[in-house]
């Protein structure tokens, strides 16, 4: 696996695929700069070597050229974070982009315009990739968030740099973190899967059963498992067509000696609202008209014990409707348990949109080992798929 450390960038132009697809408010101000901060170590290493950086990214899902998706809006923020002036060119291929790249001196940074202003980017067009490749001497992919897409700038372009391509620090760290969970992690290995639907996690569960010792199934998806085993779940969310699959997963887990932990009690509410009436009930006996919205105290204590005996932990998905303050306790307490285990030497990886949002919201970012920057890419890695953006560098 080639990384930045395998190259000296002195007098070289590094063409870096970053993931600067950041949220903007109505004033076009960046509201969460995590992805820009994550790219900083890669960019600084290249500048310190005496190289220059050409940054390419997408922003949003524009239909052709749309000013609200222009990357010029984020130039000031990128400068703030990097502490270096950032030049901008309102093109990413063609004479204008090539001239701006050719003018770049060592120590300078150039940000290209939104790649997705060209439909050729998402189509993985060969000629477009070739035009992009003219801009730099070494290709660096540091965009894990788009590594599962075979787009021009993330995958196809790599073939124009047969000997001069590598992973940036962020992407290398993502790969290593997932490998720790899936291959090299110290046992016992625990996966915590939450969220609403079993269907969105089927392939992950099937792939990780060979790798984990413990599996916690929480959140909305737990009710499909409870109903499948004959429990009463009231008005709780349930995928009735996945009940047989839930039983099959439990059977497979038993055959593979994986201990499955499902909540035993829940906070039930009489409405899907922060103002609802609530009661703690046995998860197998939720009254009609009530729905499970968070893990109950016995479940929280049980999960804490499992987390504390684990040496490698993957967390994907919340234990309740954490967006509502009243139903956030299970998710917060799980975060506290994982933070404590991490402090005691366990390796913890958090990935997937909702769990990352929860970790940020409740201040666990610095208390776990690694927070993944890629939602879809992370999930596909856990499903055992080889991501095209990663394969393109390894070839």
VOPAGU-2260 file (C-alpha; in pm, 1 decimal, decimal comma):
REM VOPAGU-2260
SITE   aa  ch    i         X         Y         Z
SITE  UNK   A    0       0,0       0,0       0,0
SITE  UNK   A    1     174,3     316,2    -119,3
SITE  UNK   A    2     126,0     623,9      97,0
SITE  UNK   A    3     261,6     977,4      99,0
SITE  UNK   A    4     566,8     853,6     288,3
SITE  UNK   A    5     680,2     661,5     -20,2
SITE  UNK   A    6     729,8     986,6    -215,6
SITE  UNK   A    7     930,6    1305,6    -189,2
SITE  UNK   A    8     720,1    1585,6    -335,2
SITE  UNK   A    9    1001,6    1839,9    -380,3
SITE  UNK   A   10     929,4    2045,2    -694,7
SITE  UNK   A   11     638,8    1813,4    -772,6
SITE  UNK   A   12     275,0    1905,5    -825,6
SITE  UNK   A   13      51,5    1673,8    -624,6
SITE  UNK   A   14    -292,9    1630,0    -774,7
SITE  UNK   A   15    -503,0    1545,8    -469,9
SITE  UNK   A   16    -859,3    1416,1    -469,2
SITE  UNK   A   17    -998,8    1555,8    -145,6
SITE  UNK   A   18   -1353,3    1530,8     -12,9
SITE  UNK   A   19   -1456,9    1892,9      42,5
SITE  UNK   A   20   -1826,2    1810,9       1,6
SITE  UNK   A   21   -1908,0    2015,0     312,4
SITE  UNK   A   22   -2243,3    2155,7     429,2
SITE  UNK   A   23   -2306,5    2527,3     361,7
SITE  UNK   A   24   -2571,8    2756,1     509,4
SITE  UNK   A   25   -2779,2    3010,8     313,0
SITE  UNK   A   26   -2488,5    3258,9     335,2
SITE  UNK   A   27   -2258,1    2996,4     178,7
SITE  UNK   A   28   -2065,1    2957,4     504,3
SITE  UNK   A   29   -1923,9    2615,0     593,7
SITE  UNK   A   30   -2120,3    2475,5     890,0
SITE  UNK   A   31   -1906,7    2162,9     947,5
SITE  UNK   A   32   -1542,3    2173,3     838,3
SITE  UNK   A   33   -1446,0    1821,4     955,3
SITE  UNK   A   34   -1362,5    1703,2     604,1
SITE  UNK   A   35   -1132,5    2000,1     536,8
SITE  UNK   A   36    -956,6    1953,2     871,5
SITE  UNK   A   37    -914,8    1580,6     791,8
SITE  UNK   A   38    -729,0    1659,8     466,7
SITE  UNK   A   39    -484,7    1902,2     631,2
SITE  UNK   A   40    -206,2    1655,3     729,3
SITE  UNK   A   41    -174,6    1530,3     369,7
SITE  UNK   A   42    -160,5    1881,1     222,4
SITE  UNK   A   43      89,2    2009,6     479,4
SITE  UNK   A   44     324,2    1710,0     430,1
SITE  UNK   A   45     341,3    1782,7      54,8
SITE  UNK   A   46     402,9    2156,2     107,1
SITE  UNK   A   47     674,0    2084,9     366,0
SITE  UNK   A   48     847,5    1853,1     117,0
SITE  UNK   A   49     867,8    2151,3    -118,3
SITE  UNK   A   50     582,3    2047,9    -344,5
SITE  UNK   A   51     261,6    2221,6    -450,8
SITE  UNK   A   52     -96,9    2097,4    -416,9
SITE  UNK   A   53    -377,1    2096,6    -670,9
SITE  UNK   A   54    -700,8    2011,4    -491,1
SITE  UNK   A   55    -996,9    1861,0    -671,3
SITE  UNK   A   56   -1334,5    1787,9    -514,7
SITE  UNK   A   57   -1706,4    1782,0    -574,7
SITE  UNK   A   58   -1967,8    1976,6    -381,4
SITE  UNK   A   59   -2330,1    1866,8    -370,8
SITE  UNK   A   60   -2516,5    1730,0    -669,4
SITE  UNK   A   61   -2529,1    2011,3    -923,9
SITE  UNK   A   62   -2711,3    1982,7   -1253,9
SITE  UNK   A   63   -2444,9    2134,7   -1477,3
SITE  UNK   A   64   -2283,8    2463,1   -1368,5
SITE  UNK   A   65   -2471,6    2608,9   -1068,0
SITE  UNK   A   66   -2310,7    2890,7    -874,0
SITE  UNK   A   67   -2447,0    2778,7    -537,2
SITE  UNK   A   68   -2231,3    2465,6    -574,2
SITE  UNK   A   69   -1914,7    2652,3    -668,2
SITE  UNK   A   70   -1611,1    2564,4    -457,9
SITE  UNK   A   71   -1514,8    2933,2    -456,9
SITE  UNK   A   72   -1753,1    2964,6    -159,3
SITE  UNK   A   73   -1521,1    2757,0      59,3
SITE  UNK   A   74   -1184,9    2912,8     -31,4
SITE  UNK   A   75   -1173,8    3136,8     278,6
SITE  UNK   A   76   -1253,4    2844,6     508,7
SITE  UNK   A   77    -987,8    2623,4     348,5
SITE  UNK   A   78    -732,7    2906,1     390,8
SITE  UNK   A   79    -828,7    2948,5     757,6
SITE  UNK   A   80    -781,2    2580,5     830,6
SITE  UNK   A   81    -462,0    2526,6     631,7
SITE  UNK   A   82    -303,8    2858,8     727,1
SITE  UNK   A   83    -188,2    2900,1     366,2
SITE  UNK   A   84    -322,2    3114,0      80,6
SITE  UNK   A   85    -540,2    2913,6    -157,4
SITE  UNK   A   86    -566,2    3007,5    -524,5
SITE  UNK   A   87    -888,6    2923,7    -706,3
SITE  UNK   A   88    -960,2    2859,3   -1072,9
SITE  UNK   A   89   -1317,2    2840,1   -1204,8
SITE  UNK   A   90   -1239,5    2535,2   -1416,8
SITE  UNK   A   91   -1109,1    2185,1   -1350,3
SITE  UNK   A   92   -1003,2    2081,2   -1702,3
SITE  UNK   A   93    -896,7    2262,4   -2018,4
SITE  UNK   A   94    -660,1    2550,9   -2093,7
SITE  UNK   A   95    -760,3    2768,6   -1796,7
SITE  UNK   A   96    -704,3    2491,1   -1541,3
SITE  UNK   A   97    -382,3    2377,9   -1710,3
SITE  UNK   A   98    -240,9    2732,2   -1712,0
SITE  UNK   A   99    -324,5    2781,5   -1341,7
SITE  UNK   A  100    -159,2    2448,8   -1256,2
SITE  UNK   A  101     150,9    2528,2   -1462,1
SITE  UNK   A  102     189,8    2862,9   -1280,4
SITE  UNK   A  103     192,3    2697,9    -937,9
SITE  UNK   A  104     514,8    2735,0    -740,4
SITE  UNK   A  105     641,3    2505,9    -461,5
SITE  UNK   A  106     450,9    2573,8    -141,2
SITE  UNK   A  107     137,3    2695,5    -322,1
SITE  UNK   A  108    -214,6    2552,1    -329,4
SITE  UNK   A  109    -467,9    2562,8    -612,5
SITE  UNK   A  110    -833,4    2464,6    -567,8
SITE  UNK   A  111   -1014,3    2357,4    -884,3
SITE  UNK   A  112   -1382,1    2421,5    -956,9
SITE  UNK   A  113   -1645,5    2159,0    -872,3
SITE  UNK   A  114   -1574,5    1837,9   -1065,0
SITE  UNK   A  115   -1944,5    1758,1   -1088,3
SITE  UNK   A  116   -2011,1    2061,4   -1306,3
SITE  UNK   A  117   -1907,8    1806,1   -1571,6
SITE  UNK   A  118   -2126,1    1497,2   -1613,1
SITE  UNK   A  119   -1812,4    1314,4   -1726,2
SITE  UNK   A  120   -1694,0    1306,1   -1362,2
SITE  UNK   A  121   -1968,4    1074,5   -1232,7
SITE  UNK   A  122   -1972,8     883,0   -1563,3
SITE  UNK   A  123   -1607,5     788,0   -1506,4
SITE  UNK   A  124   -1521,3     926,2   -1850,7
SITE  UNK   A  125   -1173,1     828,6   -1973,4
SITE  UNK   A  126   -1100,8    1145,5   -2173,8
SITE  UNK   A  127   -1209,3    1369,9   -1883,8
SITE  UNK   A  128    -983,6    1167,1   -1650,1
SITE  UNK   A  129    -695,3    1211,5   -1892,8
SITE  UNK   A  130    -748,3    1589,2   -1898,1
SITE  UNK   A  131    -746,0    1600,0   -1516,8
SITE  UNK   A  132    -427,9    1392,0   -1508,8
SITE  UNK   A  133    -237,9    1659,7   -1705,7
SITE  UNK   A  134    -253,9    1892,1   -1404,2
SITE  UNK   A  135     -17,8    1705,4   -1169,2
SITE  UNK   A  136     293,3    1487,7   -1142,3
SITE  UNK   A  137     176,1    1255,0    -863,6
SITE  UNK   A  138    -183,7    1148,9    -795,3
SITE  UNK   A  139    -293,3    1132,4    -432,0
SITE  UNK   A  140    -635,5     998,0    -333,5
SITE  UNK   A  141    -738,4    1122,6       9,9
SITE  UNK   A  142   -1117,6    1111,6     -34,2
SITE  UNK   A  143   -1256,0     811,7     151,2
SITE  UNK   A  144   -1610,1     950,5     129,3
SITE  UNK   A  145   -1611,1     891,5    -247,6
SITE  UNK   A  146   -1384,8     584,3    -266,1
SITE  UNK   A  147   -1687,5     360,9    -332,1
SITE  UNK   A  148   -1762,4     544,3    -658,3
SITE  UNK   A  149   -1583,3     463,2    -984,2
SITE  UNK   A  150   -1576,0     830,5   -1084,3
SITE  UNK   A  151   -1318,5     999,1   -1306,2
SITE  UNK   A  152   -1128,0    1174,1   -1025,0
SITE  UNK   A  153   -1149,0     890,5    -770,3
SITE  UNK   A  154   -1071,8     583,6    -979,4
SITE  UNK   A  155   -1028,3     619,4   -1357,0
SITE  UNK   A  156    -757,2     888,5   -1331,6
SITE  UNK   A  157    -521,1     653,8   -1142,7
SITE  UNK   A  158    -431,3     462,2   -1460,1
SITE  UNK   A  159    -253,5     773,7   -1593,0
SITE  UNK   A  160     -12,7     757,1   -1295,1
SITE  UNK   A  161     102,4     392,0   -1306,0
SITE  UNK   A  162     405,6     446,2   -1078,1
SITE  UNK   A  163     312,3     778,7    -922,4
SITE  UNK   A  164      -4,0     729,6    -722,0
SITE  UNK   A  165     -63,2     685,3    -351,1
SITE  UNK   A  166    -304,6     714,4     -61,8
SITE  UNK   A  167    -316,8    1031,9     143,5
SITE  UNK   A  168    -295,0    1006,9     522,1
SITE  UNK   A  169    -671,7    1019,7     572,7
SITE  UNK   A  170    -753,1     741,0     327,2
SITE  UNK   A  171    -465,4     525,6     457,8
SITE  UNK   A  172    -598,2     568,3     812,4
SITE  UNK   A  173    -950,8     473,1     705,5
SITE  UNK   A  174    -821,3     154,2     540,8
SITE  UNK   A  175    -609,7      63,8     845,0
SITE  UNK   A  176    -898,3     127,7    1088,1
SITE  UNK   A  177   -1137,1     -97,4     895,7
SITE  UNK   A  178    -867,4    -366,6     867,9
SITE  UNK   A  179    -822,9    -351,5    1245,9
SITE  UNK   A  180   -1188,2    -437,3    1292,2
SITE  UNK   A  181   -1217,6    -688,0    1007,0
SITE  UNK   A  182    -879,7    -864,1    1012,1
SITE  UNK   A  183    -615,6    -772,1    1265,1
SITE  UNK   A  184    -807,8    -652,2    1571,4
SITE  UNK   A  185    -734,1    -787,9    1916,7
SITE  UNK   A  186   -1010,1   -1017,1    2042,9
SITE  UNK   A  187   -1279,6   -1008,3    2168,9
SITE  UNK   A  188   -1418,5    -810,2    1873,8
SITE  UNK   A  189   -1756,8    -639,4    1917,7
SITE  UNK   A  190   -1983,9    -489,6    1652,4
SITE  UNK   A  191   -2266,7    -260,5    1765,3
SITE  UNK   A  192   -2526,7    -222,5    1491,1
SITE  UNK   A  193   -2817,9      12,0    1546,2
SITE  UNK   A  194   -3047,1     230,9    1342,0
SITE  UNK   A  195   -3393,0     172,0    1205,5
SITE  UNK   A  196   -3370,8    -104,1     947,9
SITE  UNK   A  197   -3233,9    -456,5     934,7
SITE  UNK   A  198   -3250,7    -442,9     553,7
SITE  UNK   A  199   -2979,9    -174,7     534,1
SITE  UNK   A  200   -2744,0    -383,3     750,3
SITE  UNK   A  201   -2801,6    -738,5     618,7
SITE  UNK   A  202   -2485,1    -763,7     410,7
SITE  UNK   A  203   -2276,8    -608,9     690,0
SITE  UNK   A  204   -2410,3    -859,1     944,8
SITE  UNK   A  205   -2350,9   -1153,6     710,5
SITE  UNK   A  206   -1995,8   -1037,3     637,5
SITE  UNK   A  207   -1889,5    -963,3     994,1
SITE  UNK   A  208   -2024,5   -1277,3    1163,2
SITE  UNK   A  209   -1695,0   -1450,5    1079,3
SITE  UNK   A  210   -1493,8   -1166,8    1232,6
SITE  UNK   A  211   -1668,3   -1076,2    1558,1
SITE  UNK   A  212   -1717,1   -1243,4    1895,7
SITE  UNK   A  213   -2007,1   -1024,3    2010,2
SITE  UNK   A  214   -2285,4    -851,6    1817,4
SITE  UNK   A  215   -2511,2    -592,5    1979,2
SITE  UNK   A  216   -2828,5    -530,8    1779,3
SITE  UNK   A  217   -2999,7    -210,9    1895,3
SITE  UNK   A  218   -3223,0      68,9    1776,6
SITE  UNK   A  219   -3527,9      15,4    1558,4
SITE  UNK   A  220   -3389,6    -297,1    1393,6
SITE  UNK   A  221   -3405,6    -488,9    1723,3
SITE  UNK   A  222   -3788,2    -501,7    1705,1
SITE  UNK   A  223   -3781,3    -713,5    1388,6
SITE  UNK   A  224   -3571,0    -968,9    1580,8
SITE  UNK   A  225   -3800,9    -956,0    1885,0
SITE  UNK   A  226   -4121,1    -997,5    1679,7
SITE  UNK   A  227   -3963,7   -1282,5    1481,6
SITE  UNK   A  228   -3909,2   -1466,3    1812,9
SITE  UNK   A  229   -4272,0   -1419,0    1916,3
SITE  UNK   A  230   -4245,1   -1098,5    2121,7
SITE  UNK   A  231   -4511,1    -826,6    2132,6
SITE  UNK   A  232   -4369,0    -495,8    2004,1
SITE  UNK   A  233   -4677,0    -270,1    2011,5
SITE  UNK   A  234   -4646,9       6,5    1751,4
SITE  UNK   A  235   -4267,0     -18,5    1724,2
SITE  UNK   A  236   -4096,9       3,0    1386,3
SITE  UNK   A  237   -4065,7    -340,3    1224,8
SITE  UNK   A  238   -3982,2    -492,1     887,3
SITE  UNK   A  239   -4228,1    -778,2     879,8
SITE  UNK   A  240   -4081,7    -920,0     559,5
SITE  UNK   A  241   -3740,8    -954,3     727,7
SITE  UNK   A  242   -3849,3   -1168,7    1024,0
SITE  UNK   A  243   -3733,8   -1496,5     869,3
SITE  UNK   A  244   -3402,7   -1333,4     784,1
SITE  UNK   A  245   -3365,1   -1218,6    1146,1
SITE  UNK   A  246   -3411,1   -1577,5    1266,6
SITE  UNK   A  247   -3160,8   -1697,8    1004,6
SITE  UNK   A  248   -2904,4   -1440,4    1127,1
SITE  UNK   A  249   -2949,3   -1562,3    1487,5
SITE  UNK   A  250   -2903,2   -1920,9    1367,5
SITE  UNK   A  251   -2586,3   -1833,1    1173,7
SITE  UNK   A  252   -2446,5   -1640,6    1471,3
SITE  UNK   A  253   -2503,8   -1940,6    1700,5
SITE  UNK   A  254   -2330,7   -2172,6    1452,5
SITE  UNK   A  255   -2032,7   -1935,3    1439,9
SITE  UNK   A  256   -2019,5   -1895,8    1818,3
SITE  UNK   A  257   -2103,9   -1523,6    1804,5
SITE  UNK   A  258   -2288,2   -1397,0    2110,8
SITE  UNK   A  259   -2580,7   -1177,3    2003,5
SITE  UNK   A  260   -2707,5    -918,1    2250,1
SITE  UNK   A  261   -3052,3    -764,5    2191,1
SITE  UNK   A  262   -3215,0    -512,4    2430,0
SITE  UNK   A  263   -3420,7    -667,6    2710,1
SITE  UNK   A  264   -3608,1    -350,8    2803,9
SITE  UNK   A  265   -3696,7     -27,1    2625,8
SITE  UNK   A  266   -3826,1     321,7    2682,2
SITE  UNK   A  267   -4170,9     310,0    2521,8
SITE  UNK   A  268   -4361,3     622,5    2417,4
SITE  UNK   A  269   -4728,5     673,6    2330,3
SITE  UNK   A  270   -4632,8     910,3    2045,2
SITE  UNK   A  271   -4327,4     980,8    1828,6
SITE  UNK   A  272   -4261,2    1310,5    2005,8
SITE  UNK   A  273   -4033,3    1462,2    2269,3
SITE  UNK   A  274   -4349,8    1546,1    2466,0
SITE  UNK   A  275   -4482,9    1188,5    2465,1
SITE  UNK   A  276   -4568,2     994,4    2779,3
SITE  UNK   A  277   -4308,4     724,4    2843,8
SITE  UNK   A  278   -4267,9     406,2    3043,0
SITE  UNK   A  279   -3996,5     141,0    3079,7
SITE  UNK   A  280   -4121,9    -197,8    2956,6
SITE  UNK   A  281   -3992,1    -544,3    2874,0
SITE  UNK   A  282   -3899,4    -542,3    2502,3
SITE  UNK   A  283   -4100,5    -860,6    2443,9
SITE  UNK   A  284   -4417,1    -709,5    2589,3
SITE  UNK   A  285   -4469,2    -354,1    2460,6
SITE  UNK   A  286   -4835,5    -251,3    2502,2
SITE  UNK   A  287   -5052,7    -175,4    2197,6
SITE  UNK   A  288   -5041,5     195,8    2109,6
SITE  UNK   A  289   -4685,2     230,3    2247,7
SITE  UNK   A  290   -4356,3     214,8    2056,8
SITE  UNK   A  291   -3996,3     150,2    2162,7
SITE  UNK   A  292   -3784,0     463,7    2120,6
SITE  UNK   A  293   -3470,7     400,3    2329,3
SITE  UNK   A  294   -3281,5     128,5    2515,9
SITE  UNK   A  295   -3396,9      76,0    2875,2
SITE  UNK   A  296   -3175,6      76,4    3188,5
SITE  UNK   A  297   -3123,1    -304,0    3201,2
SITE  UNK   A  298   -3018,7    -308,1    2835,0
SITE  UNK   A  299   -2780,7     -15,7    2888,7
SITE  UNK   A  300   -2615,2    -199,7    3180,9
SITE  UNK   A  301   -2593,4    -523,4    2980,2
SITE  UNK   A  302   -2436,2    -347,9    2681,3
SITE  UNK   A  303   -2188,3    -171,8    2911,9
SITE  UNK   A  304   -2062,6    -509,9    3036,1
SITE  UNK   A  305   -2018,8    -638,9    2680,1
SITE  UNK   A  306   -1833,5    -323,6    2570,3
SITE  UNK   A  307   -1598,9    -335,9    2871,6
SITE  UNK   A  308   -1481,8    -689,7    2792,0
SITE  UNK   A  309   -1414,2    -607,6    2423,4
SITE  UNK   A  310   -1073,7    -510,2    2282,0
SITE  UNK   A  311   -1187,7    -405,1    1932,2
SITE  UNK   A  312   -1519,2    -221,1    1883,9
SITE  UNK   A  313   -1711,7    -115,2    1574,6
SITE  UNK   A  314   -2007,6     116,5    1630,0
SITE  UNK   A  315   -2253,0     171,4    1347,1
SITE  UNK   A  316   -2595,2     312,5    1429,7
SITE  UNK   A  317   -2766,2     464,4    1737,4
SITE  UNK   A  318   -2962,7     275,8    2006,3
SITE  UNK   A  319   -3264,2     507,0    1998,4
SITE  UNK   A  320   -3418,5     821,4    1853,6
SITE  UNK   A  321   -3122,2    1028,7    1979,6
SITE  UNK   A  322   -3234,0    1334,5    1780,0
SITE  UNK   A  323   -3499,8    1380,1    2049,8
SITE  UNK   A  324   -3340,1    1468,2    2381,5
SITE  UNK   A  325   -3581,3    1249,3    2577,3
SITE  UNK   A  326   -3477,4     937,6    2381,7
SITE  UNK   A  327   -3100,6     993,9    2359,9
SITE  UNK   A  328   -2991,9     826,2    2684,3
SITE  UNK   A  329   -2919,3     479,7    2539,4
SITE  UNK   A  330   -2698,8     622,0    2265,6
SITE  UNK   A  331   -2518,1     856,9    2506,9
SITE  UNK   A  332   -2455,5     578,5    2760,3
SITE  UNK   A  333   -2324,1     350,4    2485,0
SITE  UNK   A  334   -2088,3     633,6    2384,6
SITE  UNK   A  335   -1972,5     663,4    2746,5
SITE  UNK   A  336   -1906,5     288,8    2765,2
SITE  UNK   A  337   -1709,4     286,1    2438,8
SITE  UNK   A  338   -1511,3     593,4    2553,6
SITE  UNK   A  339   -1424,4     414,7    2879,9
SITE  UNK   A  340   -1319,2      95,9    2699,5
SITE  UNK   A  341   -1105,8     304,4    2460,4
SITE  UNK   A  342    -938,7     475,9    2754,3
SITE  UNK   A  343    -859,4     129,9    2890,4
SITE  UNK   A  344    -682,9      33,6    2566,6
SITE  UNK   A  345    -954,0     -93,8    2331,8
SITE  UNK   A  346    -958,9      17,4    1966,2
SITE  UNK   A  347   -1290,9     178,7    1868,5
SITE  UNK   A  348   -1409,1     270,5    1519,5
SITE  UNK   A  349   -1728,3     472,4    1466,3
SITE  UNK   A  350   -1878,1     487,9    1117,7
SITE  UNK   A  351   -2203,8     547,0     934,4
SITE  UNK   A  352   -2397,7     874,0     919,6
SITE  UNK   A  353   -2615,7     856,9    1231,3
SITE  UNK   A  354   -2354,5     723,3    1470,9
SITE  UNK   A  355   -2102,2     982,9    1350,5
SITE  UNK   A  356   -2366,3    1254,8    1404,6
SITE  UNK   A  357   -2431,9    1122,8    1755,9
SITE  UNK   A  358   -2060,2    1107,0    1840,0
SITE  UNK   A  359   -2018,3    1470,0    1732,7
SITE  UNK   A  360   -2336,6    1588,6    1901,7
SITE  UNK   A  361   -2249,6    1434,3    2237,8
SITE  UNK   A  362   -1876,6    1512,8    2237,3
SITE  UNK   A  363   -1724,6    1165,7    2191,9
SITE  UNK   A  364   -1508,1    1251,3    1889,8
SITE  UNK   A  365   -1185,4    1274,2    2089,9
SITE  UNK   A  366   -1279,8     980,6    2314,9
SITE  UNK   A  367   -1291,9     705,0    2051,2
SITE  UNK   A  368    -999,6     577,1    1843,7
SITE  UNK   A  369   -1127,9     675,7    1500,9
SITE  UNK   A  370   -1435,4     838,9    1347,6
SITE  UNK   A  371   -1479,9     747,4     981,5
SITE  UNK   A  372   -1536,1    1030,9     732,7
SITE  UNK   A  373   -1721,9     819,9     477,3
SITE  UNK   A  374   -2077,3     693,8     527,1
SITE  UNK   A  375   -2147,3     485,0     217,2
SITE  UNK   A  376   -1781,0     397,6     165,8
SITE  UNK   A  377   -1750,2     273,9     523,2
SITE  UNK   A  378   -2062,8      57,1     493,3
SITE  UNK   A  379   -1945,7     -97,6     165,9
SITE  UNK   A  380   -1605,7    -176,0     323,6
SITE  UNK   A  381   -1782,3    -352,0     610,9
SITE  UNK   A  382   -1988,2    -546,8     358,2
SITE  UNK   A  383   -1658,0    -685,2     231,0
SITE  UNK   A  384   -1663,1    -500,6     -99,8
SITE  UNK   A  385   -1340,6    -374,2    -256,6
SITE  UNK   A  386   -1388,6      -3,1    -315,7
SITE  UNK   A  387   -1294,0     108,4    -668,2
SITE  UNK   A  388   -1106,9     417,0    -542,8
SITE  UNK   A  389    -887,8     197,7    -323,0
SITE  UNK   A  390    -838,4     -76,9    -582,5
SITE  UNK   A  391    -721,5     185,3    -837,1
SITE  UNK   A  392    -425,7     283,3    -615,2
SITE  UNK   A  393    -335,7     -76,8    -526,7
SITE  UNK   A  394    -330,1    -194,5    -892,8
